[in-house]
């Protein structure tokens, strides 16, 4: 995530001294040689993996907590509980106590899905490390503890606009096929060429050497929100572990070409992920896009994100009105699903494509309180009209009182 060419920092700022940087994984990364691709070790398979369910993960920290009431309210309205294994909040250990009052064992029973608050030091121990790179590392390292094959990664600025059903995000071609594929967002490379070149450098590969005849025209996958495969995330880390050693590969990620960060050049988790999946030729095994499906397929045409606020220039009255309209349309449709189908999916055939989320960035430009004031009341009004939501509304309102500081 970039704002005017600069990274967005969600963790507390700490000086990054490359010679003092120390990032170590807590969970052992177990990789095995691949007989067909010796340069790309594969992760040790787990027996507790479920590929028909989805885990939702929000990677956040104190500077972003003021966004959480709207983000969480949107998910409560739109995220269907069916086939959701759990919703995880991953936060720094010093910030856990700030969210505990709203995600404690007494509170979580009121949410529509299992929910858990995790301290990020169960995954990484780190000092003197760039905040943005930490955030990206966590999105890959999370795969070590996820119990499902697929996990939906969200940031605090991802606002749900439309009903979210796992059955529309994970697709199985037919009953004779055992495994599912996850929806991905198509995005071109042209807007972020430097991210791809830096990621190729870190992985020590070239995408054209992996089978793409014209990498500059190749459609790739988009930024957060995104659905990642645990297998591909771990294989990305296994490649880096092989290249730089188990004790040093995370430090290599943290310190990679720091001076070029000033010019917007950086690796990202999704570019590393996509390059790994393409070079190991497993991307199409784990992902699909509605454009690649048969016209006879019954899945709706969905994008993971659509109209978004990436900078102050996007925060126009026209875009504000459009987002309010999209939110109200989505809530109206969700109410229809609840009233007519007990909350199960009803496909809207009147519109060609729906976007599930909007990304409300602009942390240094648009005050998040403006987002909250405009969008949060729409979700709360909807929730107050539903059954058995009184406790949830109180939890959300208390969260607002404490986390959205005037």
C-alpha positions in Angstrom: 0.0 0.0 0.0 1.5 3.3 -1.1 0.5 6.9 -0.5 1.9 9.3 -3.0 4.7 6.9 -3.6 5.4 6.4 0.1 4.7 3.3 2.2 1.9 3.3 4.7 3.2 2.5 8.2 0.7 0.8 10.5 3.1 -0.1 13.3 4.6 2.3 15.8 7.6 3.9 14.2 11.0 2.6 15.2 14.4 3.5 13.7 15.6 0.9 11.3 19.3 0.2 11.6 20.2 -2.5 9.2 23.2 -3.6 11.3 21.0 -4.0 14.3 18.0 -5.5 12.6 17.0 -8.9 13.9 13.9 -10.7 12.7 13.4 -14.3 13.6 10.5 -16.6 13.1 9.0 -18.3 16.1 7.3 -21.2 14.3 9.8 -23.5 12.6 9.6 -23.3 8.8 9.8 -26.8 7.6 10.6 -27.2 3.9 11.3 -30.3 1.7 13.2 -30.6 -1.6 11.0 -30.8 -4.7 12.1 -33.5 -7.1 10.8 -31.6 -10.1 12.0 -28.1 -9.1 15.1 -28.3 -7.0 15.4 -24.5 -6.7 11.9 -24.3 -5.2 11.5 -26.3 -2.0 8.0 -27.0 -0.9 6.5 -26.7 2.6 5.9 -29.8 4.7 2.2 -30.6 4.2 -0.1 -30.4 7.2 -2.8 -32.9 7.9 -5.1 -30.3 9.5 -5.6 -28.3 6.3 -9.2 -27.6 5.1 -9.5 -26.1 1.7 -13.3 -25.7 1.6 -13.3 -23.1 4.5 -11.9 -19.7 4.8 -10.0 -17.9 7.5 -10.2 -14.1 7.6 -7.2 -12.1 9.0 -6.9 -8.4 9.8 -3.3 -7.3 10.3 -3.5 -4.1 12.3 -1.8 -2.0 15.0 -2.6 1.0 17.2 -2.2 3.8 14.6 -4.9 2.1 12.6 -7.3 1.2 15.4 -9.5 4.3 14.7 -10.5 2.6 11.5 -11.6 -0.7 13.1 -15.2 0.2 14.2 -16.3 0.7 10.6 -14.2 -2.2 9.3 -15.7 -4.6 11.9 -19.2 -3.2 11.5 -19.0 -3.8 7.7 -17.8 -7.4 8.2 -20.6 -8.1 10.8 -23.1 -6.9 8.3 -21.8 -8.7 5.2 -19.6 -11.7 6.1 -21.8 -14.8 6.1 -20.8 -17.2 8.9 -21.0 -20.3 6.7 -17.6 -21.9 6.0 -15.8 -19.2 8.0 -13.3 -21.1 10.3 -12.4 -18.0 12.2 -11.7 -14.2 12.0 -8.2 -13.3 13.4 -6.9 -10.0 14.5 -3.1 -9.9 14.5 -1.6 -7.0 16.5 1.6 -6.1 18.2 1.9 -7.4 21.8 1.8 -3.9 23.3 -1.6 -3.3 21.6 -3.4 -6.4 22.6 -4.8 -4.9 25.7 -6.5 -2.1 23.7 -8.6 -4.5 21.7 -9.3 -7.1 24.5 -12.3 -5.3 25.9 -14.1 -5.8 22.5 -12.8 -9.3 21.6 -12.6 -11.0 25.0 -14.1 -14.4 25.8 -17.2 -12.6 27.2 -17.7 -10.6 24.0 -16.9 -13.0 21.2 -20.0 -15.1 21.7 -22.0 -12.2 20.3 -20.2 -12.2 16.9 -21.5 -14.2 14.0 -18.3 -16.2 13.5 -15.4 -17.5 15.8 -13.1 -14.6 16.4 -9.6 -14.5 18.0 -7.1 -11.8 19.0 -3.5 -12.8 18.5 -0.3 -11.1 19.5 2.1 -11.0 16.5 5.1 -12.2 18.6 3.8 -15.7 18.3 5.0 -15.5 14.7 8.0 -13.1 14.6 10.5 -11.6 17.1 11.9 -8.4 15.7 13.8 -5.2 16.5 14.9 -2.2 14.5 12.7 -3.2 11.5 10.8 -1.1 9.0 7.1 -1.1 9.8 5.8 -1.6 6.3 8.1 -4.5 5.6 7.0 -6.1 8.9 3.3 -5.8 7.8 4.1 -7.6 4.5 6.1 -10.3 6.2 3.3 -11.1 8.6 0.9 -11.6 5.7 3.1 -14.5 4.4 4.3 -15.9 7.8 0.7 -16.1 8.9 0.4 -19.2 6.7 2.3 -21.1 9.4 -0.6 -21.0 11.8 -3.6 -20.8 9.5 -5.8 -24.0 9.7 -7.4 -23.5 6.2 -5.7 -23.7 2.8 -7.0 -20.2 2.0 -7.1 -17.0 4.1 -8.5 -13.6 3.3 -6.1 -10.9 4.2 -7.5 -7.5 5.2 -6.1 -4.3 6.5 -7.9 -1.9 8.8 -8.8 0.2 5.8 -10.8 -2.5 4.0 -14.5 -1.6 4.1 -17.1 -4.3 3.2 -19.5 -3.1 0.5 -21.3 -6.2 -0.6 -22.4 -9.6 0.9 -19.4 -12.0 1.3 -20.0 -15.7 0.9 -17.3 -18.3 0.9 -19.1 -20.4 -1.7 -18.5 -17.5 -4.2 -14.9 -17.0 -3.2 -13.7 -20.7 -3.3 -14.6 -22.5 -6.4 -14.5 -26.2 -7.4 -14.8 -27.0 -11.1 -16.9 -30.1 -10.6 -17.7 -32.8 -8.0 -14.9 -35.0 -9.5 -12.3 -32.5 -8.4 -11.3 -32.6 -4.8 -9.6 -29.2 -4.4 -10.9 -25.7 -4.4 -9.5 -22.5 -6.1 -9.7 -19.0 -4.6 -10.8 -15.9 -6.3 -8.1 -13.3 -7.1 -8.2 -9.7 -8.3 -6.7 -9.0 -11.7 -4.3 -6.1 -11.8 -1.8 -5.0 -14.4 1.9 -4.6 -13.7 2.3 -1.2 -15.3 1.4 0.8 -12.2 4.0 -0.8 -9.9 6.8 -2.0 -12.2 9.4 -1.3 -9.5 7.7 -3.6 -7.0 7.9 -6.4 -9.4 11.6 -5.8 -10.3 12.5 -5.6 -6.6 10.6 -8.8 -5.9 12.3 -10.6 -8.8 15.7 -9.4 -7.3 14.9 -10.7 -3.9 13.7 -14.1 -5.3 16.6 -14.1 -7.7 14.4 -14.9 -10.7 13.0 -13.3 -13.8 9.3 -13.8 -14.6 10.0 -14.2 -18.3 12.2 -17.2 -17.4 9.2 -18.8 -15.7 7.2 -19.2 -18.9 5.7 -15.8 -19.6 6.5 -14.7 -23.1 5.6 -11.0 -22.5 5.7 -10.2 -18.8 5.0 -6.5 -19.3 1.6 -7.3 -20.6 0.8 -10.1 -18.2 -2.2 -9.5 -15.9 -1.2 -10.2 -12.3 -3.0 -10.2 -8.9 -3.9 -7.2 -6.9 -3.1 -5.8 -3.5 -4.9 -6.3 -0.2 -7.7 -7.3 0.2 -6.6 -10.6 -1.3 -7.1 -14.3 -0.7 -3.9 -16.2 -0.3 -3.1 -19.9 -0.4 -1.2 -21.2 2.6 0.8 -23.5 0.3 2.0 -20.7 -2.0 2.8 -18.4 0.9 4.9 -21.0 2.6 6.6 -22.0 -0.7 7.6 -18.3 -1.1 9.2 -18.4 2.3 10.8 -21.7 1.6 12.5 -20.2 -1.5 13.9 -17.3 0.5 15.0 -19.7 3.2 16.9 -21.7 0.6 18.5 -18.6 -0.9 19.6 -16.8 2.3 19.5 -19.4 5.1 17.1 -20.1 7.8 18.6 -17.7 10.3 19.0 -14.8 7.8 16.3 -14.8 5.2 13.9 -12.7 7.3 16.6 -10.1 7.9 17.3 -10.1 4.2 13.7 -9.3 3.6 13.8 -6.5 6.2 17.0 -4.9 4.9 16.6 -5.4 1.1 17.8 -2.4 -0.7 16.6 0.1 1.9 18.0 3.2 0.1 15.7 2.4 -2.9 12.7 2.7 -0.6 13.1 6.4 -0.9 12.2 6.1 -4.5 9.2 3.9 -4.0 11.1 0.7 -4.9 10.3 -2.2 -2.7 9.2 -5.8 -2.6 5.7 -6.6 -1.5 4.1 -9.7 -0.2 1.7 -10.1 -3.1 4.4 -9.7 -5.8 6.6 -12.3 -4.1 3.6 -14.6 -3.7 2.6 -14.2 -7.4 6.1 -14.7 -8.8 6.5 -17.8 -6.7 3.2 -19.2 -7.8 3.9 -18.5 -11.5 7.5 -19.8 -11.4 6.4 -23.0 -9.7 3.5 -23.2 -12.2 0.9 -23.7 -9.4 -1.0 -20.4 -9.6 -3.8 -21.7 -11.7 -4.1 -24.7 -9.5 -5.0 -22.5 -6.5 -6.6 -19.4 -8.0 -9.4 -18.5 -10.5 -11.0 -15.3 -11.8 -14.5 -15.1 -13.1 -13.2 -14.1 -16.6 -11.6 -17.5 -16.9 -14.7 -19.4 -16.1 -17.3 -20.8 -18.5 -20.2 -18.5 -19.4 -22.5 -21.3 -18.1 -20.9 -21.1 -14.6 -23.3 -19.9 -11.9 -20.8 -17.9 -9.9 -21.4 -14.2 -9.7 -18.9 -11.7 -11.2 -17.0 -10.4 -8.2 -14.0 -8.2 -7.6 -12.3 -8.2 -4.3 -12.1 -4.4 -4.4 -13.4 -1.6 -6.6 -13.9 2.1 -6.0 -11.4 3.1 -3.4 -9.8 6.2 -1.8 -6.1 5.9 -2.4 -5.2 9.5 -1.8 -6.7 12.9 -1.0 -7.4 13.4 -4.7 -9.9 10.6 -4.6 -11.8 12.0 -1.6 -14.2 14.0 -3.8 -17.9 14.6 -3.1 -18.7 12.4 -6.1 -16.8 9.5 -4.8 -18.2 10.0 -1.3 -21.7 9.9 -2.6 -20.9 6.8 -4.7 -19.5 4.9 -1.7 -22.6 5.8 0.3 -24.7 4.5 -2.5 -22.7 1.3 -2.8 -22.9 0.7 1.0 -26.7 1.2 1.0 -27.1 -1.0 -2.0 -25.1 -3.8 -0.4 -27.0 -3.6 2.9 -30.3 -3.6 1.1 -29.2 -6.8 -0.8 -27.9 -8.4 2.4 -31.3 -7.7 4.1 -32.9 -9.5 1.1 -30.7 -12.5 1.6 -31.5 -12.7 5.3 -35.3 -12.3 4.8 -35.6 -14.5 1.8 -32.8 -17.1 2.0 -31.9 -17.2 5.7 -28.8 -15.3 5.0 -27.5 -17.5 2.2 -26.4 -16.0 -1.1 -28.8 -14.6 -3.7 -27.1 -13.6 -6.9 -27.9 -10.1 -8.2 -28.2 -10.4 -11.9 -29.1 -6.8 -12.5 -25.5 -5.6 -12.3 -22.6 -7.0 -14.3 -20.0 -6.9 -11.5 -19.9 -6.2 -7.7 -16.9 -5.2 -5.6 -16.7 -6.7 -2.1 -14.5 -4.1 -0.5 -13.4 -0.5 -0.8 -9.9 0.5 0.4 -10.0 3.7 2.3 -6.4 4.7 2.4 -5.0 8.2 2.7 -3.8 7.9 6.3 -1.6 11.0 5.9 -4.1 12.9 3.8 -7.7 12.0 4.6 -8.5 12.0 8.3 -10.0 8.5 9.2 -12.6 10.3 11.3 -14.2 11.6 8.1 -14.5 8.0 6.9 -16.0 7.0 10.2 -18.5 9.9 10.4 -19.8 9.2 6.9 -19.9 5.4 6.7 -20.1 3.9 10.3 -23.7 5.2 10.9 -24.9 3.4 7.8 -23.8 0.0 9.1 -25.1 0.7 12.6 -28.5 1.7 11.4 -28.7 -1.6 9.5 -27.6 -3.6 12.5 -30.1 -2.0 14.8 -32.9 -3.2 12.4 -31.7 -6.9 12.7 -32.5 -9.4 15.3 -30.2 -10.2 18.2 -27.7 -7.5 17.5 -28.1 -5.2 20.5 -24.9 -6.5 22.2 -22.9 -6.2 19.1 -24.0 -2.6 18.6 -23.0 -1.8 22.1 -19.6 -3.4 21.6 -19.0 -1.4 18.4 -20.2 1.9 20.0 -17.8 1.4 23.0 -15.0 0.7 20.6 -15.7 4.0 18.9 -15.6 5.8 22.2 -12.2 4.5 23.1 -10.4 4.1 19.8 -11.6 7.1 17.8 -9.9 9.9 19.8 -11.2 13.4 19.2 
